[in-house]
Amino acid sequence: MASAAITTSSSEPRTLYWPLGLRETLGLGDINKTLSNFPQTATHIKFHPDSADYETRRTTRICQGGLKQDVPAGWPTTVSGPLVWEGSNFHSDAEFVYHLSKSDKNEIRCALKQVKEHDLSFDNIKEDTFPLPGLRCRLEEAREKIYNGLGFIVLRGLDVDEYSSRESLIIFLGVSSYLAAHKGAQDQAGNLLRQFITFQTLKKHASLNSKITDHIVDYDRVDSDVDLPIHTDITADIVATLPLKSSKSGGEAIVASAWTVYNELATTRPDLIHVLAEPDWPFDTYGRDPEYYNRALLFYHNEQILINFSRRVLTGHPISPRTQGIPGLTEAQAEALDAVHFIAQKHKLTFSTEKGDMRFINNYAILHGREAYSDDDIRINLDKAERRSQRHLLRLWLHNEKMAWKLPPSLRLVWARTFDEKRHRTWDAAQYMSQERVSSRGRSPSPSPPPPPRPGPRSPIPYPCD
């Protein structure tokens, strides 16, 4: 199997970005002996797109001339189908929101009861152990819409206040299993669940009480309350999210069709399609081995347009700057990346996300982001180890073996890093384990069988766009 180009700039031992088992499976061997370098002069580009910078760069490059006037050979000049849409096409949320009926909610309660009675582990929550006989048909319809229709749906009506956090997670896993059975590892430690709370709010409280700092680090993942630029996650068929707590205000979800973005680029700036499709984009691995790797952002494969990128690993982030000494983006790449953002913003659909909404997005065809939000209400009770924030989001990366889009080799490699069954996999969710299985610190399982998966080592603070 062909791979993404792998590059390193140091021989110092580091955590392997591509796990050994994956290297063996794909026959990568000693990656450092077969490096593919793409030397390039870096330009300055911000994590949060700047419209003035973009316009200056766009105008300059057009004036310089010499830009390609056609799409790459073999690529379509336009794509069509239900995945081509604009936000203005939607007259109501009825086109993408599925509301749980009273009967659906009763089925969910019964399925939850069955899981709890059998004390099933998170790995064993599947279609056959979380039966939803009536809701199944609507979930199958939703699955088809995600993979071959609009590219996203929202399942609304789950009253998370009725359930404990652990029960809400069980429901999330059970419902998700009808759309895609396989869960992907979301960090270097192999954690299958990611949680997001507000970084800025916790940081303010940490400055007042040093004890809180330990709780911040211990509380899974942190989030930023500023707007989140257009991106995809790396990498999964479906990105699934469930907010257990909503922000005080703001935080509207943004989705945009990558196929609509492609059509506009093909009409107005086909040269940028060439730039996006070149396998020379330097993805920062943040101190791992290798320090970065190269691949394209945009693909045409099996008669489908696919896009996949995290902006943070290409531009860096104010809290997580780009690794020094590795290549940055070229002027052409910077323009292309911002062009995707601003064209997507032009055609986006924005909608409010309610507490309990389960949102499922086709991660290869739908770009997503989030508006800024306000989240001042936080209560931290150190004595009872309670950490409460207005916004608390759960995320899963999902794969459906039968429905999944076929991937080009370089994306297949990145996908395998997430879903390879030989990787260490764990649930970074000790606070969701049954109390009988968790010690007072909520991290080490008790000897009572069957034990839950043991948490792996914590990786550096990541961000939603990893």
Secondary structure, 3 states (H helix, E strand, C coil): CCCCEEECCCCCCCCECCCHHHHHHHCCCCHHHCCCCCCCCCCCCCCCCCHHHHHHHHHHHHHHCCCCCCCCCCCCCCCCCCCCCCHHHCCCHHHCEEECCHHHHHHHHHHHHHHHHCCCCHHHCCCCCCCCCCCHHHHHHHHHHHHHCCCEEEEECCCHHHCCHHHHHHHHHHHHCCCCCEECCCCCCCECCEEEEEHHHHHHHHCCCHHHHHHHHHCCCEECCCCEEEECCCCCCEEEEEEEECCCEECCEEEEEHHHHHHHHHHHCHHHHHHHHCCCEEEECCCCECCEEEECCEEEECCEEEECCCCHHHHCCCCCCCCCCCCCCCHHHHHHHHHHHHHHHHHCEEECCCCCCEEEEECCCEEEEECCEECCCEEEECCCCEEEECCEEEEEEEECCCCCCCCCHHHHHHHHHHHCCCCCCECCCHHHCCHHHECCCCCCECCCCCCCCCCCCCCCCCCCCC
